[in-house]
């Protein structure tokens, strides 16, 4: 953990997922494991530098597993650890709240589909 002491447990949890991209990285990796380039393409607007930084932080927190394969060219894959799966599941109620909020405000996600239940 990077920023203790924490005021409460929610503060500790938010320390792990703070920032614009971490929840979206979790969302993408919950679907399946990704190579770096695939992950970047699935998150329009994220820079290579920011993605690498966010992945390093999630890996250091035990949320994401990085596997390097001894191949030419090198292949690196990212996937959620058990803690990452549990964290993403814990975000489910927040996603459901987001769905209701988007519907109330008549907002359509940028991927063009109706908001789905998380």
N, C-alpha and C positions, 0 to 999 in steps of 0.2 A: 504494500500500500504506500502511496506517495505522500499523502497529506494529513497524517494523524497529528494531533489528537482529533477525534471526531466528536461532534456534539451529540449525535444519535446514530443509530444503525442505518437510517436512511442516508445520512451524510457519508458513511463509509461505502454504501452501495453506489451512491452517485459519483464518488471519487473514481470508481472503476469505469463508469460509462459516461463520464462527463465529455462534453464536446458534441459537435454536430454529427460526426461520422460513426462513432462507436456503435450506437444502437443499430445503424444501417448495416454495418459490417456484421454484427451478430445476426441480423435478419438474413443477409445473403448466405452466411455460413450455416445457418440453421437449415437451409434448403439442401445444401450439399457442400462437400469440400471444394475449394477453388484454388487454382494457381493464381499468382499475383496479377497477371494481366487480365484474366477472366474476372477477378474480383474488381479490379479497377473499371472495367467496362460495365459491370453491373451497377456501379455507383457513379452515374454521370455527375461531373462537376468536381470530383475529388482529384487532387493532384497526386502524382506519384510520391512526392515527398511526404505529404500528409498521410497517405495510406500507409506507407512504410512506418512512419512514426506511430500511428495509431495501432498498427499490428504489433509493433515491438512492445508497446505499453500493455496491450491485451495479453500478449504472450508472457510478459513479466508478471502479470497479475494471475496467471494460470487459467485464463479464459480461452485462449486460442493456442493450438498446437501447430508448430511449424515443422514440417518434415522436409529435409533436403535429401534428394536422391543423387547418388554418385553416378551421374550420367553426363554425356556430352551431347548437347548443351545441358547445363545443370537444370534440374527440375525441382521446384519448391512448391509444396502444397500446404494450404492452411485449412484447419478444421476446428470445430469447437471441442473443447475438453468436456468432461462431465460437468465441471463447474460452469463452463460456458453454456451448456445445454440447460442447466438449472437456472442460470441467470436469465437466459432468453425466456424460459417458461415463466419466470417471475415477472417479466415485463409484459406478459399477456394481458393482465387487467389494465395496464396503462395503454396498451394498444387498443383495447376495446373502448376505453374512454375516448381515445383519439378518433376511432370510427364514429362514435356518436357525435363528437364535436364537429367532425368534417361534414357529417350529414346535416347537422343543425345549421352550419354556416354555408351549406351547399357548395362544398369544396370537393373537386375531383382530384385525385392524386395525379402526379405528373406522368405516371406510366399509363394514364388514360382509362383506368378501370374504376369501377365503383369501389369505395372503401370496403375491404373485406374484414371479417372478424379476425382478430389476431390469434 
